[in-house]
Amino acid sequence: LGDRWTLLIVREALMGASRFTEFQRGLGSISTAVLTERLKSMAENGLLVRRSLSGKRGFEYFPTPACKELNAASSAKCCLVRKRSSSSISVT
């Protein structure tokens, strides 16, 4: 989960990306090797469901409930950090 790109891949999956090229387009500078590894790892760890494309080469990836929970947890943490950051700034 702590790997670089994982949370961004979660975001893309939850925004509707399911094909490799859709993830690549949404992530910009990620290398094909890294994206391939992350998608495979996330599927093995239960964050994504990996399905073969019928009659075609490649796979589709779909978010699991665990992926959605991870997104909710990371969003909550982000909001908490922002809240603490803004409350520690004093205005004079």
N, C-alpha and C positions, 0 to 999 in steps of 0.2 A: 504493500500500500504506500510505502514511503518513497517508492521509485519516482524519479522525475517523469512527468507526463501523465501519471495515473489519474490524478484528479481532473486533468483537462480532458482525458479520454472519457471519464465518467460524464463530464459535462456534455461532451459531444454526443454520447450515446443517449443521454436523457433529452437532448434537443432533437433527436431523430436520426442521427447518423447510424447506419447499419452496415454499410459496405466500406471496404478498405479505403477506396478513393474518397469517400465522404469524410472519413476520419482525417485523411491526409489534407484535404482541402480546408477543413476546420482548424487544423493544428498548425498549418503553415510549415515551419522549419523542421519538423520531426523527420528523421531519416526513415526510409522504408524498413531497414533492419530493426530499428528500435520499435517502430509501430507494430511490426509483426510479432516481436518478442512480447511487448506489453499486452497486446490483444490475446495472445496465446496464454500468457500467465494469468491474466484477469479471468479468462474462461476456466482455466484449471482451478482457480481459487474461488469460483462461484460468483464473481461479480458480473460476468457476461455469459450468455448462452451462445454457443457457437454452432451454427447450422450450415451444412453444405448447401451450395446452390444447386438446385436440380437442373441437370443438363448443362451446367456451366462450371468453369473452373473458379474456385474461390469459396469464400464463406460469407455469411451474414452474422452480425453480432447484435444481441439484444440485451438490454439491462435486466438484471434480476432484482427481486426485492432487496437483496443485500446491497446492490449498487445504489438503489434509491435511498436506502438508509444511510449509506456512506455519504451521499451527496447532502442529505439533510443534516448530518452531523458536522460535515465540513462547513456548510453554510452557517450553521449556528455558531461554530467556533469563530468564523470570520466576523460575524456580526458582533460577537462578544469582544473580540480584539479591537474592532473599530470603536465600539462604545467606550472601552477602557482608554483607548488612545485619545479620543475626543474629550473625555472627562478629565484627563490629566493635564490638558493644555489650559493654562490660565490666561485669561484675557485681562489686560490692564489698561 
